[in-house]
Amino acid sequence: MNKCFKDIQTLDYFVDLPELEDLSLQSNGIISLFGIEEKFPNLTVLDVSHNRIFSVENVELLRELPNLAEIFINDNPICIHLE
């Protein structure tokens, strides 16, 4: 299942989708990934590039996704801090 959404800032709008494996949230105003491990526990691919993620804590949440194999996080403010 592959979904692409626009103009989303948080994951609060999503219901739990435990079967979802591939999620594209690129080019939104996403600032928080809080709750991602509960809503999408089986993600293997996550694209949150071109958003407003600036907190290291948001990236650390991704450790709770055991199947996550690919993440795209480029062009977020956090990328400046990670260099």
N, C-alpha and C positions, 0 to 999 in steps of 0.2 A: 504494500500500500504506500503510495507516494502522494503527499499533499504539499501544496505550495500556498502560502497565505501572504497577505500584504497588510501593512499598517497595524501590526500587532506590537505592543510594547512589553507585555508580560505574558506569562503562560496561564494566567487566571481565566482566560476565555475558553480554554480547552477542557473538555471532559477527559477522564482517564481513557487512554487508548493503549492498553497493554500489548496489543498485537502489532502496533505500528513499529516498523523497522527503519524507515527512511523518511526523514523530516527536513524540509527546506523552509527556513524562515529568513532567508537572505533579503537584504535591502528593506528592512523595517526600522522601527525605532526601538528595538528590543534593548532593554536595559538590565533585565533580570532573568535568570534561568531557574530561579527558585521553584522547586516542586517538580523539576523535570524528571527526576528519578522515580517519582510516584506516578506521574501521568504517562510516561513513555518508558517503562523499565526495559524494554527489549530493543531499543534503538541500536542500530549498527552503523548508521550514517546520519550525521547532523550537520546542516549547513546554517550557520548563524553569521555568515560574513556580511559586511556592510551594514552593521547595526551600531548601537551605542553602548556596548558592553565595556565597562571600564573597571570592574572590580575583579580581583584575583579570586575572590570567594566564588564568583559565578563559574569560573573555569574549574575550580576544585570540586564543585558539585558533580561534574562529569565523571569523577572517579566512582560514583555510585551506579554507573551504567556499565555492567560487566561485559556486555556484548558490543559496546561502542568500538568500532574499528577505524572509522574515518570521521574527522571533524574539520570543518572549514570555519575559521574564526578570523580570517584576515579582514583588514579595514574596519577594525573596532578600536576605540581609544585604548583598550588594554594592550594592544599590540605595541604601542609606544613604550609602555612600561616593561614589557617582556624583552625588549631588545638589549 
